[in-house]
Amino acid sequence: MFKDKTVLITGGTGSFGKRFVSHLLQNDTPRRIIIYSRDELKQFEMQQTYDAPCMRYFIGDVRDKHRLKSAMKDVDFVVHAAALKQVPAAEYNPNECIKTNINGAQNVIDAAIETDVRRVIALSTDKAANPVNLYGATKLASDKLFVAANNISGATGPRFAVVRYGNVVGSRGSVVPFYRNLLNEGKDILPVTHAEMTRFWITLDEGVQFVITNFQRMQGGEIFVPKIPSIRILDLVESMSGKKDHEIIGIRPGEKLHEVMVPEEMAHHSLEFDDHYVITPAIKFFDKTVDYKINKLGERGVQVADKFEYHSGTNPHFLTVEELVKLDKETL
Ligand SMILES: NC(=O)c1ccc[n+]([C@@H]2O[C@H](COP(=O)([O-])OP(=O)(O)OC[C@H]3O[C@@H](n4cnc5c(N)ncnc54)[C@H](OP(=O)(O)O)[C@@H]3O)[C@@H](O)[C@H]2O)c1
């Protein structure tokens, strides 16, 4: 799909970006891969590993539309991964989170339309479904901007879609490296905010593969949600520390007990496919003939049941402690 094409990744030095680049370099022959992010040190470090001739490293902020526009010249595909994503930091610095996650999203859309990019996928999170924290609320606003962007771009402009998934195993700042650090420091009782907490669980490779496949599936306007397992936080503790003992520290500001990826209120707009769900746009675009029940790969979806909700606590698929141990070893 990316043969001789140019791909730009905002936030390309992050956990997702690096694995996505690694996948492209191993499995495809892109003309250019452009990393777009702010911090020169992260880019310098990434260049030590990813130095193929097609790699380009652009310093830039998604808050800067002019820079985005010059970076997107002759670009075919964009993955928008740049975000401020720490829940407490967003609560403490709300306007900074809004500037990056919402204004940045609009800048990516404007730049993609003005430079005639072909397809754009923006990464979203389960925290954007029925959000209770500012991070989730900004990602919901971003999702809405990307879905509606298909209207602005018209019949021949870029197509925009969103990929929404849950906790990425081992990503920067997430619970697995946090627990691993504590165990390495000699702590043997791990902290837990609430004993009943559940989360959706996806590996970086699965997330990357899902984004790549959705570039092929997308018609524009979809929110793609993968079918993935859930975990119980106490099972994670046991899988990493080898025992059930834990210390309850209380739920954090803006934290939910369970996460949702397809809210019940969106059931009437949601379709089920073999390995994923699609939340279809609530608005009609210029092209009213788009049939989301058959995607560009020819896969067929069916309307989900009334009141359906894709919820980490009622997910039929939970990972066992043994499966978590195995996954931990594989993703180290
Ligand atoms: N990790 C998860 O568990 C998870 C789950 C669901 C969804 N997601 C979503 O997936 C995406 C990628 O997550 P990730 O785990 O790869 O994040 P990450 O490791 O924290 O990387 C974030 C990237 O964004 C860049 N960035 C931040 N602010 C920027 C700005 N203003 N302009 C340009 N670049 C900026 C960072 O580089 P600089 O600091 O150098 O700019 C970095 O390259 C995010 O949109 C996130 O919301 C993540």
The ligand as an SDF file (V2000), in Angstrom:
LIG
                    3D

 48 52  0  0  0  0  0  0  0  0999 V2000
   -0.2880    4.7990   24.5790 N   0  0  0  0  0  0  0  0  0  0  0  0
   -1.5320    4.3940   24.7540 C   0  0  0  0  0  0  0  0  0  0  0  0
   -1.8430    3.5820   25.6550 O   0  0  0  0  0  0  0  0  0  0  0  0
   -2.5920    4.9240   23.8360 C   0  0  0  0  0  0  0  0  0  0  0  0
   -3.8760    4.3450   23.8930 C   0  0  0  0  0  0  0  0  0  0  0  0
   -4.8640    4.8210   23.0340 C   0  0  0  0  0  0  0  0  0  0  0  0
   -4.5640    5.8510   22.1730 C   0  0  0  0  0  0  0  0  0  0  0  0
   -3.3350    6.4140   22.1450 N   0  0  0  0  0  0  0  0  0  0  0  0
   -3.0800    7.5310   21.2210 C   0  0  0  0  0  0  0  0  0  0  0  0
   -2.0470    7.1480   20.3420 O   0  0  0  0  0  0  0  0  0  0  0  0
   -1.2860    8.2910   19.9740 C   0  0  0  0  0  0  0  0  0  0  0  0
    0.1880    7.9920   20.1110 C   0  0  0  0  0  0  0  0  0  0  0  0
    0.4520    7.6040   21.4400 O   0  0  0  0  0  0  0  0  0  0  0  0
    1.9170    7.2110   21.9020 P   0  0  0  0  0  0  0  0  0  0  0  0
    1.7400    6.2070   22.9940 O   0  0  0  0  0  0  0  0  0  0  0  0
    2.7680    6.9190   20.7520 O   0  0  0  0  0  0  0  0  0  0  0  0
    2.3600    8.6070   22.5790 O   0  0  0  0  0  0  0  0  0  0  0  0
    3.8230    9.0610   23.0480 P   0  0  0  0  0  0  0  0  0  0  0  0
    4.7390    7.9070   23.1120 O   0  0  0  0  0  0  0  0  0  0  0  0
    3.6270    9.9150   24.2610 O   0  0  0  0  0  0  0  0  0  0  0  0
    4.2760    9.9930   21.8430 O   0  0  0  0  0  0  0  0  0  0  0  0
    3.6950   11.2300   21.6200 C   0  0  0  0  0  0  0  0  0  0  0  0
    4.3900   11.8650   20.4400 C   0  0  0  0  0  0  0  0  0  0  0  0
    3.7520   13.1110   20.1570 O   0  0  0  0  0  0  0  0  0  0  0  0
    4.7700   14.1080   20.0160 C   0  0  0  0  0  0  0  0  0  0  0  0
    4.1500   15.3870   20.3550 N   0  0  0  0  0  0  0  0  0  0  0  0
    3.5840   15.7620   21.5320 C   0  0  0  0  0  0  0  0  0  0  0  0
    3.1310   17.0170   21.4440 N   0  0  0  0  0  0  0  0  0  0  0  0
    3.4010   17.4360   20.1660 C   0  0  0  0  0  0  0  0  0  0  0  0
    3.1700   18.6360   19.4640 C   0  0  0  0  0  0  0  0  0  0  0  0
    2.5570   19.6720   20.0500 N   0  0  0  0  0  0  0  0  0  0  0  0
    3.5580   18.7190   18.1650 N   0  0  0  0  0  0  0  0  0  0  0  0
    4.1830   17.6710   17.5670 C   0  0  0  0  0  0  0  0  0  0  0  0
    4.4270   16.5130   18.1910 N   0  0  0  0  0  0  0  0  0  0  0  0
    4.0360   16.3870   19.4750 C   0  0  0  0  0  0  0  0  0  0  0  0
    5.8860   13.6560   20.9400 C   0  0  0  0  0  0  0  0  0  0  0  0
    7.1520   14.1590   20.5770 O   0  0  0  0  0  0  0  0  0  0  0  0
    7.7050   15.5810   21.0930 P   0  0  0  0  0  0  0  0  0  0  0  0
    7.4610   15.6210   22.5650 O   0  0  0  0  0  0  0  0  0  0  0  0
    9.1370   15.5600   20.7000 O   0  0  0  0  0  0  0  0  0  0  0  0
    6.9500   16.6250   20.3490 O   0  0  0  0  0  0  0  0  0  0  0  0
    5.8600   12.1580   20.6630 C   0  0  0  0  0  0  0  0  0  0  0  0
    6.5450   11.8960   19.4460 O   0  0  0  0  0  0  0  0  0  0  0  0
   -1.8020    9.4540   20.8010 C   0  0  0  0  0  0  0  0  0  0  0  0
   -2.6540   10.2320   19.9920 O   0  0  0  0  0  0  0  0  0  0  0  0
   -2.5970    8.7960   21.9060 C   0  0  0  0  0  0  0  0  0  0  0  0
   -3.6690    9.6190   22.3060 O   0  0  0  0  0  0  0  0  0  0  0  0
   -2.3370    5.9650   22.9520 C   0  0  0  0  0  0  0  0  0  0  0  0
  1  2  1  0
  2  3  2  0
  2  4  1  0
  4  5  1  0
  4 48  2  0
  5  6  2  0
  6  7  1  0
  7  8  2  0
  8  9  1  0
  8 48  1  0
  9 10  1  0
  9 46  1  0
 10 11  1  0
 11 12  1  0
 11 44  1  0
 12 13  1  0
 13 14  1  0
 14 15  2  0
 14 16  1  0
 14 17  1  0
 17 18  1  0
 18 19  2  0
 18 20  1  0
 18 21  1  0
 21 22  1  0
 22 23  1  0
 23 24  1  0
 23 42  1  0
 24 25  1  0
 25 26  1  0
 25 36  1  0
 26 27  1  0
 26 35  1  0
 27 28  2  0
 28 29  1  0
 29 30  1  0
 29 35  2  0
 30 31  1  0
 30 32  2  0
 32 33  1  0
 33 34  2  0
 34 35  1  0
 36 37  1  0
 36 42  1  0
 37 38  1  0
 38 39  2  0
 38 40  1  0
 38 41  1  0
 42 43  1  0
 44 45  1  0
 44 46  1  0
 46 47  1  0
M  CHG  2   8   1  16  -1
M  END
$$$$
